[in-house]
Amino acid sequence: MKFVNNCQICQRCKNPAPQLRARVTTMQRPMASQPFQVIHGDACTIRSRNIMIFVDQFSGYVELELMRGPITGRSLAEAFLKCIVCRHSTPSIAIMDNVNYQVKGTFPQVLRTLGVKLTPVSVYHPQANGRAERMVSIIKKTLKTMVLENTSAWEKLIPLAAFACNTAQHRETKETPFFLVHGRDAVLPGPLNTAVQELRTSAEVADPEIYVQNLRERILTAFKHTTERLKAIQNSYAHPDLLEEKFKVGERVWMLDPRKATGDNLKPMWKGPFEIIHVISAAVYQIQEEGAAQPILAHVNRLKKVTA
């Protein structure tokens, strides 16, 4: 039995994935208190074209940038300056995926110059960047519904897709990302919407003090509901009833590769072995594969001990 348990081939190929999940305290995750304070970033590919997606954590406001060719640190920095800094001012924190062009080279250097803290998520744990991950799916679905009749012109519809997302009412706050960012409702295309806006404008001109008072109360209520929603999301990340599996510096571990854990391939689903180099937190570890030049970050849900 001891020989079977210590078999390296069995450890790499069989699934006994750890049933333990880490408790993550809410203080470990940055939470915004106003629009464009914390930004989530991710990239998606549609028909061999790359789109950079930036999402404001507080309001859910999205900015899209169609990239020219492969995304590099320089092109990402230019998109960040154009879509975020120049339009909405400099954020405090940028939460990005843990890929080379986002965590090394030009982009992190630009963020340091701007005074923006870069917070990369751990490898193979996209839930940590859930805002951007969900927006990728939403943008793809939105574009898919727009290009049913003319699939060749999908690139021109990217700004319209962003506008549609930014003017959609949130089911909990009852407000749109557009309102939370701009402090006013967007005027949607169409004669009826234009007529309604003209009536509102005339009422505002007639009694501007009441308009300002109503707008202030509405913004305060929206910000309160949004802050409560963010706190609820943060609290959902903590699992006080779940156990933790802790690793110590110097221990050897396997890392689960989800691409090989699913599908019909016959390759081992566990990579490694890796050595624990540094404990970032109870949930994130810095690990380095034997023979590799650089360490990487990994979430504890993807790790299990090597039994020697």
C-alpha positions, -999 to 999 in steps of 0.1 A, spaced: 0 0 0 29 24 8 44 17 -26 11 25 -43 6 57 -24 41 69 -32 38 61 -69 47 93 -89 28 82 -120 -4 76 -99 -1 109 -82 2 127 -116 -26 109 -133 -52 101 -107 -77 127 -96 -78 127 -58 -81 165 -59 -80 180 -25 -115 185 -11 -103 212 12 -107 249 2 -89 278 17 -106 304 38 -99 338 23 -105 368 44 -122 398 29 -93 421 37 -71 402 13 -92 414 -16 -93 451 -25 -128 466 -25 -137 499 -42 -156 527 -25 -161 548 -56 -161 545 -94 -128 537 -111 -108 531 -79 -103 494 -86 -101 482 -122 -103 446 -134 -86 437 -167 -88 407 -190 -84 399 -227 -106 378 -251 -101 367 -287 -129 368 -313 -122 356 -348 -84 360 -343 -88 396 -330 -79 405 -295 -101 427 -273 -89 442 -241 -116 445 -215 -114 468 -185 -142 467 -158 -148 491 -130 -153 471 -98 -176 496 -81 -201 504 -110 -195 476 -134 -187 501 -162 -168 485 -190 -143 499 -215 -134 479 -246 -103 483 -269 -98 464 -301 -61 456 -302 -39 455 -333 -22 422 -334 -10 403 -304 -13 420 -270 21 432 -256 30 451 -225 33 483 -246 0 479 -263 -17 470 -230 -2 501 -214 -15 523 -242 -50 508 -240 -50 514 -202 -39 550 -206 -65 556 -233 -95 538 -218 -90 543 -181 -66 571 -172 -76 596 -199 -113 590 -196 -119 583 -159 -87 593 -141 -60 572 -125 -72 542 -104 -56 530 -72 -55 492 -80 -55 472 -112 -64 435 -109 -50 416 -139 -45 380 -150 -11 364 -143 3 364 -178 38 377 -188 27 408 -207 5 419 -178 29 413 -149 63 418 -165 80 445 -186 64 477 -199 29 475 -184 38 471 -147 65 498 -152 38 522 -165 16 514 -135 43 521 -111 50 554 -127 13 562 -124 11 551 -88 -12 522 -96 -8 490 -75 -8 459 -98 -26 429 -82 -22 398 -104 -44 368 -97 -29 334 -91 -24 309 -119 -54 287 -129 -77 306 -105 -97 330 -127 -124 334 -100 -101 359 -83 -107 381 -114 -144 373 -116 -155 408 -127 -135 407 -159 -141 369 -165 -179 374 -164 -177 405 -186 -158 385 -213 -188 361 -215 -213 390 -215 -195 408 -243 -193 377 -265 -230 370 -260 -238 407 -267 -218 407 -299 -233 374 -310 -268 388 -308 -258 419 -327 -241 403 -357 -267 377 -367 -275 395 -399 -240 409 -408 -212 389 -393 -185 407 -412 -190 440 -395 -187 428 -359 -157 450 -351 -177 481 -357 -202 470 -331 -177 468 -302 -185 504 -289 -223 496 -292 -218 464 -271 -200 484 -244 -228 510 -244 -254 483 -241 -236 468 -210 -231 502 -195 -268 512 -198 -283 480 -186 -299 483 -152 -285 462 -124 -311 440 -108 -299 447 -72 -290 484 -72 -317 493 -98 -292 516 -114 -270 514 -145 -232 516 -146 -236 547 -167 -255 565 -139 -231 554 -112 -202 569 -132 -217 600 -147 -244 609 -122 -271 610 -149 -291 586 -170 -280 579 -205 -303 591 -233 -309 560 -254 -315 563 -292 -351 567 -304 -377 595 -306 -396 583 -275 -364 584 -253 -355 618 -267 -390 632 -259 -388 618 -223 -354 635 -219 -367 668 -232 -395 667 -205 -369 659 -178 -347 687 -190 -375 713 -189 -385 702 -154 -348 705 -143 -345 740 -157 -378 751 -141 -366 740 -106 -329 733 -105 -327 731 -67 -351 702 -65 -333 685 -93 -300 688 -75 -315 675 -42 -332 645 -59 -301 637 -78 -280 638 -47 -304 615 -28 -304 591 -57 -266 590 -60 -262 584 -22 -288 556 -23 -271 540 -53 -237 542 -37 -250 527 -5 -266 498 -23 -235 492 -44 -212 493 -14 -235 467 4 -235 445 -27 -197 446 -29 -194 437 7 -217 408 2 -196 396 -27 -165 399 -6 -180 380 23 -190 352 -1 -153 346 -7 -148 335 29 -156 299 38 -154 297 76 -169 262 76 -143 248 52 -109 234 61 -75 247 50 -46 228 37 -14 246 45 19 241 29 53 251 43 83 266 25 104 238 11 75 213 7 70 196 -27 36 198 -43 17 189 -75 -3 216 -94 -36 207 -112 -37 216 -149 -74 221 -157 -68 219 -194 -56 183 -190 -81 174 -163 -109 176 -188 -113 163 -223 -102 131 -240 -64 135 -237 -43 109 -220 -17 133 -205 -13 136 -167 -35 162 -151 -10 171 -123 21 191 -132 53 191 -113 66 185 -88 70 221 -76 86 234 -45 70 260 -22 92 291 -24 71 316 -5 37 317 13 19 347 -1 -13 340 20 -33 311 32 -47 308 -3 -18 318 -26 16 302 -28 47 310 -48 60 278 -63 88 268 -86 91 237 -108 123 217 -106 146 230 -134 124 261 -141 140 296 -141 111 316 -126 86 309 -98 49 312 -104 18 319 -82 -7 292 -76 -40 289 -56 -42 263 -29 -72 247 -46 -49 236 -74 -22 221 -51 -17 188 -34 13 174 -15 38 150 -31 39 118 -12 74 104 -14 
